[in-house]
């Protein structure tokens, strides 16, 4: 098997971004554990053609290359900031452009950031159904972090680090071919 490819996608609208940093951190930990390589993209990386695109064919090469990389990934790490209890509109717009079969069976780590605890169910009530539609394999452990989990823009909560370790362990088992039943039994 070639080195596993881990691709992260962040729905952040600003730079620098806690969400992108969080996705980069998770993707980096997954790459380390899987002996793979990671790359992370966000909304800005999709370029000027993205916001007005109504069909994948309307994306320029830069955005199309990102879609291709997501399609080829062995593991996808997705994260979004939370606005009004949901993911960003442009995050959803990106996934609206994808062929519904593109993510079928692909393992996905779900992550979100927000200002406080009242948004913590976004991963279960917004992200998990979205990736369920795509028939992706959203890993059992999803991670939500709030502002208090960061110090000077860096993740600083050991409980969150523990959840990252847990979801990366799940990803390792799935990427290397352990059955979903084995994962659920542990």
C-alpha positions as CSV (number, residue, x, y, z in Angstrom):
1,X,0.0,0.0,0.0
2,X,1.2,3.5,-0.8
3,X,1.5,6.0,1.9
4,X,-2.1,6.9,3.0
5,X,-3.3,10.3,1.9
6,X,-5.1,12.4,4.4
7,X,-6.9,15.4,3.1
8,X,-8.4,18.1,5.4
9,X,-11.0,20.6,4.4
10,X,-12.0,23.5,6.6
11,X,-15.0,25.7,6.1
12,X,-13.4,28.8,7.7
13,X,-13.9,32.2,6.1
14,X,-11.1,34.0,7.8
15,X,-7.3,33.7,8.0
16,X,-5.7,32.9,10.4
17,X,-8.4,30.5,11.6
18,X,-8.7,28.3,14.6
19,X,-10.8,25.9,12.5
20,X,-8.1,25.5,9.9
21,X,-5.5,25.1,12.6
22,X,-7.6,22.5,14.3
23,X,-8.1,20.5,11.0
24,X,-4.4,20.8,10.3
25,X,-3.6,19.4,13.8
26,X,-6.0,16.4,13.4
27,X,-4.8,15.7,9.8
28,X,-1.1,15.9,11.0
29,X,-1.7,13.5,13.9
30,X,-3.5,11.1,11.5
31,X,-0.7,11.3,9.0
32,X,1.8,10.6,11.7
33,X,-0.1,7.5,13.0
34,X,-0.8,6.2,9.5
35,X,2.6,6.8,8.1
36,X,1.0,9.0,5.5
37,X,1.0,12.5,4.1
38,X,-1.5,15.2,4.8
39,X,-2.7,18.4,3.0
40,X,-5.4,20.8,4.2
41,X,-7.5,23.3,2.2
42,X,-10.1,25.9,3.1
43,X,-12.6,28.0,1.3
44,X,-10.0,30.6,0.2
45,X,-8.0,27.8,-1.5
46,X,-10.9,27.1,-3.8
47,X,-10.3,30.3,-5.7
48,X,-12.4,32.9,-7.5
49,X,-14.5,30.4,-9.5
50,X,-15.9,28.6,-6.5
51,X,-18.6,31.0,-5.0
52,X,-20.5,31.4,-8.2
53,X,-20.2,27.8,-9.4
54,X,-23.4,25.9,-9.8
55,X,-21.9,22.8,-11.3
56,X,-18.5,21.1,-10.8
57,X,-17.7,21.9,-14.4
58,X,-17.7,25.6,-13.5
59,X,-14.8,25.2,-11.1
60,X,-11.4,26.3,-12.3
61,X,-8.4,24.0,-12.2
62,X,-7.4,25.0,-8.7
63,X,-10.7,24.1,-7.2
64,X,-11.1,21.0,-9.4
65,X,-7.7,19.8,-8.2
66,X,-8.9,20.1,-4.6
67,X,-12.0,18.1,-5.4
68,X,-9.8,15.4,-7.0
69,X,-7.6,15.3,-4.0
70,X,-10.6,14.8,-1.7
71,X,-11.9,12.0,-4.0
72,X,-8.5,10.3,-3.9
73,X,-7.9,10.7,-0.1
74,X,-7.7,7.6,2.1
75,X,-9.0,9.7,5.0
76,X,-10.9,12.9,5.0
77,X,-10.8,15.4,7.9
78,X,-13.5,18.0,7.8
79,X,-14.0,20.9,10.1
80,X,-16.2,24.0,10.1
81,X,-16.7,27.0,12.3
82,X,-20.2,27.2,13.8
83,X,-22.5,30.1,12.9
84,X,-26.0,30.1,14.3
85,X,-25.8,26.4,15.1
86,X,-24.7,25.2,11.8
87,X,-21.8,25.0,9.3
88,X,-20.9,27.9,7.1
89,X,-22.9,28.4,3.9
90,X,-19.8,28.2,1.7
91,X,-18.8,24.9,3.4
92,X,-22.2,23.5,2.4
93,X,-22.0,25.0,-1.1
94,X,-18.7,23.1,-1.6
95,X,-20.2,19.7,-0.7
96,X,-23.3,20.6,-2.7
97,X,-21.1,20.6,-5.8
98,X,-19.7,17.1,-5.2
99,X,-21.1,14.0,-6.9
100,X,-23.1,12.1,-4.3
101,X,-21.1,9.0,-4.9
102,X,-17.7,10.7,-4.5
103,X,-17.4,10.1,-0.8
104,X,-19.2,6.7,-0.6
105,X,-17.4,4.5,2.0
106,X,-14.6,7.1,2.6
107,X,-13.6,7.4,6.3
108,X,-14.3,10.9,7.6
109,X,-13.3,12.6,10.8
110,X,-15.8,15.2,11.8
111,X,-14.7,18.4,13.6
112,X,-16.2,21.8,14.4
113,X,-15.2,24.9,16.3
114,X,-17.4,27.4,18.0
115,X,-17.6,30.2,20.6
116,X,-19.2,28.1,23.3
117,X,-20.8,24.9,24.4
118,X,-24.3,25.7,23.0
119,X,-23.0,24.8,19.5
120,X,-21.4,21.4,20.6
121,X,-24.0,19.2,18.9
122,X,-23.2,20.6,15.4
123,X,-21.1,17.5,14.7
124,X,-24.0,15.2,15.4
125,X,-26.9,17.2,14.2
126,X,-25.4,18.9,11.1
127,X,-22.1,17.2,10.0
128,X,-23.0,13.6,10.6
129,X,-26.3,13.8,8.5
130,X,-24.5,15.6,5.7
131,X,-21.9,12.9,5.4
132,X,-24.5,10.2,5.9
133,X,-26.1,11.5,2.7
134,X,-22.9,10.9,0.9
135,X,-22.7,7.4,2.4
136,X,-19.3,8.3,3.8
137,X,-18.1,6.4,6.9
138,X,-18.1,9.2,9.5
139,X,-15.9,7.8,12.3
140,X,-17.7,7.3,15.7
141,X,-15.7,9.9,17.6
142,X,-16.4,13.5,16.5
143,X,-14.8,16.5,18.0
144,X,-16.1,19.9,18.9
145,X,-13.9,22.6,20.4
146,X,-14.7,26.0,21.7
147,X,-12.7,29.2,22.3
148,X,-11.7,28.0,25.8
149,X,-9.9,25.0,24.4
150,X,-7.3,27.3,22.8
151,X,-4.5,29.4,24.3
152,X,-2.9,32.0,22.0
153,X,-4.5,30.3,19.0
154,X,-3.2,26.9,19.8
155,X,-5.1,23.9,21.1
156,X,-4.4,23.6,24.8
157,X,-7.0,21.2,26.3
158,X,-5.7,17.8,27.1
159,X,-9.2,16.3,27.0
160,X,-9.5,17.4,23.3
161,X,-6.0,15.9,22.6
162,X,-7.3,12.6,24.1
163,X,-10.3,12.7,21.7
164,X,-8.0,13.4,18.8
165,X,-5.9,10.3,19.8
166,X,-9.1,8.3,20.0
167,X,-10.5,9.3,16.6
168,X,-7.1,8.8,14.9
169,X,-6.9,5.3,16.4
170,X,-10.3,4.7,14.8
171,X,-9.0,6.0,11.5
172,X,-6.0,3.8,11.6
173,X,-8.1,0.7,12.1
174,X,-10.5,1.7,9.2
175,X,-7.8,2.8,6.8
176,X,-5.8,-0.4,7.3
177,X,-8.8,-2.6,6.7
178,X,-10.3,-3.6,10.0
179,X,-14.0,-4.1,9.8
180,X,-16.5,-1.6,11.0
181,X,-17.9,-4.3,13.3
182,X,-14.5,-4.6,15.0
183,X,-14.3,-0.9,15.5
184,X,-17.8,-0.7,16.9
185,X,-17.0,-3.6,19.3
186,X,-14.1,-1.8,20.9
